[in-house]
């Protein structure tokens, strides 16, 4: 497949629709603290830079006076709710697992690069039987800086032993795009996700990203068919 040796995939919004589970956890945590639960659309617009940023955005939305104690309480209750849910509200986008299998059959290495916490990430991919589909997993607490910083992508490429010219980042948000640009890899953006409440296609054109696809499955299929994006 020409010079592409590795594909780095985001998780939430790229491979899976996790908003129902994220929202379920937010609802449970927020209501347990006596606050009004935000709408699902509002929560969707808060997704994108990891759990710590989600907590900060929730506090801002709820107009909570943020103290370290309040923040830690919300963080802990969210984590408890998601661990209890165990991914049962999360669904794969159609055809994406088969597409990754087919891509790997062409000799391409794959990595999962997600701002989600490692404990939640590993629990999910193991429970769904897809851990073997990734040669590397880099999660939100594995590096000092999350996406949009390039650190996580650089670590994944180091594990896979490929350089930036041989890798593609597939994601649904500006954080994936900016991380990919900073790491020097080709970026393929998909329209299945959240992007903090903004159309990824509109944002991408304004930010100078031209490779936009309906889904991660379509990215894989084009690579398998043509050997390039």
C-alpha positions in Angstrom: 0.0 0.0 0.0 2.6 2.5 -1.2 4.3 4.2 1.7 1.6 3.9 4.3 2.7 1.6 7.0 0.5 2.6 10.0 -2.9 4.1 10.7 -3.6 5.7 14.0 -7.3 5.7 15.0 -9.1 7.9 17.5 -11.8 6.0 19.4 -14.9 8.1 20.4 -16.7 9.5 17.5 -14.3 7.8 15.0 -14.7 4.0 15.6 -17.6 4.1 18.1 -20.6 6.2 19.0 -20.0 6.7 22.7 -22.1 9.8 23.3 -25.0 7.7 24.8 -22.7 6.2 27.4 -20.9 9.5 28.1 -24.2 11.2 28.6 -25.5 8.4 30.8 -22.4 8.8 33.0 -22.8 12.6 33.1 -26.5 12.3 34.0 -25.8 10.0 36.9 -22.8 11.9 38.3 -24.4 15.4 37.9 -27.8 14.4 39.4 -26.1 12.7 42.3 -24.5 16.0 43.2 -27.8 17.8 43.1 -27.3 19.7 39.8 -29.6 19.9 36.7 -28.5 17.5 34.0 -27.4 19.2 30.8 -28.9 18.1 27.5 -27.3 15.4 25.4 -26.4 17.9 22.7 -24.7 20.1 25.3 -22.7 17.2 26.6 -21.8 16.2 23.0 -20.3 19.6 22.5 -18.1 19.2 25.6 -16.4 16.0 24.3 -13.0 16.1 22.7 -10.0 16.8 25.0 -10.2 14.1 27.6 -11.9 13.6 30.9 -10.3 16.5 32.8 -11.4 19.1 30.2 -14.9 17.5 30.2 -15.1 18.0 34.0 -14.0 21.7 33.6 -16.6 22.2 30.9 -19.3 20.6 32.9 -18.5 22.9 35.9 -18.6 25.9 33.6 -21.9 24.9 32.1 -23.5 24.2 35.5 -22.0 27.4 36.9 -20.4 25.5 39.7 -17.8 27.3 41.8 -14.9 25.1 41.0 -12.8 23.9 43.9 -10.4 21.1 43.9 -12.8 19.1 46.0 -15.8 19.7 43.8 -13.8 18.9 40.7 -12.4 15.7 42.2 -15.9 14.6 43.3 -17.3 15.0 39.8 -14.3 13.3 38.2 -14.7 10.3 40.6 -18.4 10.0 40.1 -18.1 10.1 36.3 -15.4 7.5 36.4 -17.5 5.3 38.7 -20.5 5.6 36.4 -18.6 4.7 33.2 -16.8 1.8 34.9 -20.2 0.5 36.0 -21.6 0.9 32.5 -18.7 -1.0 31.0 -19.3 0.2 27.5 -22.7 -1.4 27.1 -24.2 1.9 25.7 -21.4 2.2 23.1 -21.9 1.0 19.5 -19.5 0.6 16.7 -20.1 2.5 13.5 -21.3 0.2 10.7 -18.5 -1.9 9.1 -15.6 -0.2 10.9 -14.3 -3.4 12.6 -14.3 -5.4 9.4 -12.6 -2.5 7.6 -9.8 -2.5 10.2 -9.4 -6.2 9.9 -9.1 -5.9 6.1 -6.6 -3.0 6.4 -4.4 -5.1 8.7 -4.6 -8.0 6.2 -2.8 -5.7 3.8 0.1 -5.4 6.2 -0.7 -2.1 7.7 0.0 -1.6 11.4 -2.8 0.0 13.5 -2.8 2.0 16.8 -5.6 3.3 19.0 -4.8 6.9 20.1 -7.5 8.2 22.4 -7.8 10.9 25.0 -10.0 8.5 27.0 -8.4 7.2 30.2 -6.4 4.0 29.8 -8.4 2.0 32.3 -11.7 2.7 30.4 -10.0 2.2 27.0 -8.5 -1.2 27.8 -11.7 -2.4 29.6 -13.7 -1.5 26.5 -11.5 -3.0 23.8 -11.0 -6.2 25.8 -14.7 -6.6 26.6 -15.6 -6.1 22.9 -12.8 -8.5 21.7 -11.0 -6.0 19.6 -7.8 -5.5 21.5 -5.9 -7.7 19.0 -6.8 -5.2 16.3 -4.2 -2.7 17.6 -0.5 -3.0 17.6 -0.3 -0.1 20.1 -2.7 1.7 22.4 -1.9 5.2 23.6 -4.5 6.6 26.1 -5.2 10.0 27.7 -3.1 9.4 30.8 -0.1 7.9 29.0 1.5 11.2 28.0 2.0 14.6 29.7 -0.1 16.3 27.0 -3.3 15.0 25.3 -4.4 15.7 21.7 -4.3 18.3 20.2 -0.6 18.1 21.3 1.4 15.7 19.2 2.8 13.7 22.1 0.4 10.7 21.9 0.8 10.3 18.2 4.6 10.5 18.5 4.5 7.8 21.2 2.3 5.6 19.0 4.7 5.9 16.0 7.6 5.1 18.2 5.9 1.9 19.4 5.0 1.0 15.8 8.5 1.9 14.6 7.3 4.1 11.8 8.0 7.8 11.0 5.5 10.5 10.2 5.7 10.1 6.5 4.5 6.5 6.8 1.5 7.2 9.1 -2.1 8.5 8.9 -4.2 9.9 11.7 -7.9 9.1 11.4 -10.2 11.1 13.7 -13.4 13.0 14.1 -12.3 16.3 15.7 -10.1 19.3 15.6 -8.0 17.7 18.3 -7.1 14.8 16.1 -6.4 17.1 13.1 -4.2 19.5 15.0 -2.3 16.7 16.7 -1.8 15.1 13.4 -0.5 18.3 11.9 1.8 18.9 14.8 3.2 15.3 14.5 3.7 15.7 10.8 1.3 12.9 9.7 -1.3 12.8 7.0 -4.8 13.5 8.6 -8.1 11.9 7.5 -11.1 13.4 9.2 -14.5 11.6 9.5 -17.9 13.1 9.9 -19.3 10.6 12.4 -18.2 12.3 15.6 -18.6 15.3 17.7 -15.9 18.0 17.2 -17.1 20.0 20.2 -20.5 20.8 18.5 -19.0 22.2 15.3 -19.2 20.7 11.8 -15.9 19.0 11.2 -16.2 19.6 7.5 -16.7 23.3 7.9 -13.9 23.6 10.5 -11.5 21.5 8.4 -11.9 23.6 5.3 -11.2 26.8 7.2 -8.2 25.2 9.0 -6.7 23.8 5.8 -7.5 20.1 6.1 -8.8 18.6 2.8 -9.2 14.9 3.5 -12.7 14.5 4.9 -14.7 11.2 4.7 -18.1 10.1 5.8 -16.6 7.4 8.2 -13.5 5.6 9.3 -14.8 2.6 7.3 -14.6 4.7 4.1 -11.0 5.8 4.9 -10.0 2.1 5.3 -11.8 1.1 2.1 -10.1 3.8 0.0 -6.7 2.8 1.4 -7.3 -0.8 0.6 -8.6 -0.1 -2.9 -6.2 2.6 -4.0 -3.3 2.4 -1.6 -3.6 6.1 -0.7 -5.9 8.8 0.5 
